[in-house]
């Protein structure tokens, strides 16, 4: 009977440790998600130069497009 009690204690300990690991993993994933969002925001910003039209083509070529 003593073995069964020890096994139950081990199972409870493993459940507690698993719960802690899950919470740590959740925090890590939230950090990764927020980092990805920040990266996406940084990549979508346009520079001032890209707002201006290109003057490399002559006016006659621009009207044909």
Helices and strands as residue ranges (DSSP letters): H 2-44, H 48-51, H 59-64
